[in-house]
Amino acid sequence: MIFLDAAATTPVRREVLEAMWPYLTGDFGNPSSHHTLGDTAATALASARDSVAAVLGCRPGEVTFTSGGTEADNLAVKGIALARQAARPQLNRVVISAVEHPAVEESARYLERFHGFAVDVVPVDGTGLVAPESLRAILRPETALVSIMYANNEVGTVQPVAELAAEARHAGVPFHTDAVQAAGWLPLDTGTLGVDAMSISGHKLGAPKGCGVLFVRGRTRIEPLIHGGGQERGRRSGTENVAGAVGLATALTLAQARQEEQRRRVAALRDAFINAVLTGVPGAVLTGHPTRRLPSVASFCFPGTSGESVLLELEREGVVCSSGSACAAGSDAPSPVLTALGYEAEVAQTAVRFSFDAAVTEEDLNTAAGAVRHAVESVRALGG
Ligand code: PLP
């Protein structure tokens, strides 16, 4: 099997599992306990926080461990907007882009349904990019928060985050970015990016599912969503997932260390794969930006097919990939991301996304490109 669905999830790396192992077994203490086992766990948690902070170029106190990317996005969007509204009730609008993950989009809709917020959606162009001028135009004196993702999970387009964050800063509005897909591939220095909050998820990086991080800058006010014993400096109560935090920190550090070399190698393989698919499959369309895209994502529409049938055919040929986001898998509805990019519903329904991890090889991608050609041909021969 050739696994080309790394944007959905990745296996846990051996080094990560080895780093986690002690905290799942002998050193199983609760970091809040006042005995040696507790101290050992607290030390491991602090060290994981230090490692994450080193990658993000921030202070350890600005790192909050969460149960994953979804919780980090919820905490950022709801937590910052609600804290700002509580301090100044006229701050009752949030800005998101038209291509956000549901974790951001639905958090904004929740604010709209239950807390009197209006949601302003900044459009993207046909490649999925948000123009800084479009953000500037949509900002209002009542805007409490801007949340625009770093890299898109369906088409891989990478936003000009530093420029967008600068627009928000200029208007005095905190800026959150969902960096779940960017982490491990793109620079994450929060100072250079100029973001006030940033979400990361462990399982996209070779750490287990169910662990994530939210960076929140310095004095940015944030209302917790989970109340209880006041762990994570009151921002996220609940006994910490010590092994998960250690795993995430290890995976992030490893990915960061190899980033430049890895990014170049995988981007070159991606480009060769895109080229092979575009030349081998008549009518194939690359979705997303041709160059400003994640090294790890190649996404297409194959007009005259159904994306789901192509996926089934590919799996029969030993290639595992997806139609877009794992959350929408199996759904017949056209992807809101592709709709936002301007694709008609019948073309959007033909989407297939190939996403790689750092271990991908040229041979895998050559085989996959051949399988794509066959799969699309057979689906078309059967009338889509
Ligand atoms: N944001 C983006 C861009 C994602 O791709 C995902 C996962 O697919 C998430 C958020 C949610 O992360 P998690 O699966 O850790 O909840």
Residues whose N, C-alpha, C, O or C-beta is under 5 A from the ligand:
A	BS01	PLP	A7 A8 G68 G69 T70 H101 A103 A151 N153 D178 V180 Q181 S201
